[in-house]
Amino acid sequence: MGCDSSLLLLFLCVAAAAIVAVNAQTYDGCDNELPSELAGNYSGLDCRTVWNTFVLRYSQSKDHELSIVVSTVYTTGWVGMGFSKDGLMVGSSAMVGWMGKTGLHHIKQFLLKGQTSSQVVANEGNLLMATGSEPKVVVDQAKIYLAFKAKFSEKVTRQQILFAFGSSIPVDNKLTKHTDKMSMAFDFSTGSTEAGAYPHNLKRSHGALAIFGWGVLAPIGAIIARYCKRWDPMWFYLHVGIQFVAFIIGLAAVVAGVALYNKLHANLAAHRGLGIFILVLGILQILSFFLRPDKEAKLRKYWNWFHHWVGRLTLFFAAVNIVYGIHVAEAGTSWKAGYGFVLSVILLTTIVLETLLWTRWSGKTVDPPTY
């Protein structure tokens, strides 16, 4: 029985290795020949695997005519390659190809005027197609090939280019939102690549700072203030210290968000407006600390009411904006699961502690909770 199990394990390992090897050969598109429909007009091209299964074949003539063939694994939807001045989508011109539901092949130039589908306009763009050569799209052996020749006024060297694909077939030349995208700088004279101008690190920093400051530390500070008053005055120093650090980190998230907006000019008015509102509430909380009246003062109960409810509003809108920010940024499952776990732990902890607090109050062992 042990021998049989070992043989089975060995067989599975070999099979897995074979599958990986086959996939590696399939995705190494530079080793595959072009379809016969393209071989005549696009022969002798240099080739690079640029992103995932995207393969770029290219050559440049003396009169600055750039021949391009982009290929990738394909089942349905659309595939595109764009030329950008700054590595960003808005303002770029892209060649997009797809196979329609009836089996007809389509390839068109699109001008990306904005980030919404209505602002991605077909049959417009800044790419000048070479005369005597029509763009062509070919679907062959589960791959799609976009071929075109573009004319430039001077030799093309380092160029910001975009790659993207969507899972839905365009209808009436309307592109659906991309499933994934990549921006990079490609040198057509050397074939080298480097990360594009899209501020991925700044975007991640903005999200991480916002989650840690507004979404983790600020709720912890609030929990300490409400449920740990038995440990006076330690609870007060912990509350003040944690909330001050949370505000500084949250402020850093806002600064990163402003820098990100200046680079992308993303149309996210709701996210930006909520961020400003949360920052204002946070500033009010900081100011209220310095304007805190004595415990015996008549104004103290009004200060308590203001401080407690402004704090709750801050935490609530911060959580809403973090969830909304993760959504509009298309941050992925890991971000959603990570913050979902953090939020669940905070809510569960709050429910348990609130229940214990009211139980103790009903038993007259502590003063009733203040709001």
Secondary structure as UniProt FT lines:
FT   HELIX           2..27
FT   HELIX           29..31
FT   HELIX           36..39
FT   TURN            40..41
FT   STRAND          46..51
FT   TURN            52..53
FT   STRAND          54..60
FT   TURN            62..63
FT   STRAND          65..73
FT   STRAND          78..84
FT   TURN            90..91
FT   STRAND          93..99
FT   TURN            101..102
FT   STRAND          105..112
FT   HELIX           117..119
FT   STRAND          120..122
FT   STRAND          128..129
FT   TURN            131..132
FT   STRAND          136..140
FT   TURN            141..142
FT   STRAND          143..151
FT   STRAND          158..166
FT   TURN            172..173
FT   STRAND          180..187
FT   TURN            188..190
FT   STRAND          193..195
FT   HELIX           200..210
FT   HELIX           211..217
FT   HELIX           218..227
FT   TURN            229..230
FT   TURN            232..233
FT   HELIX           234..264
FT   HELIX           269..290
FT   TURN            295..296
FT   TURN            298..299
FT   HELIX           300..328
FT   TURN            329..330
FT   HELIX           333..362
FT   TURN            363..364
//
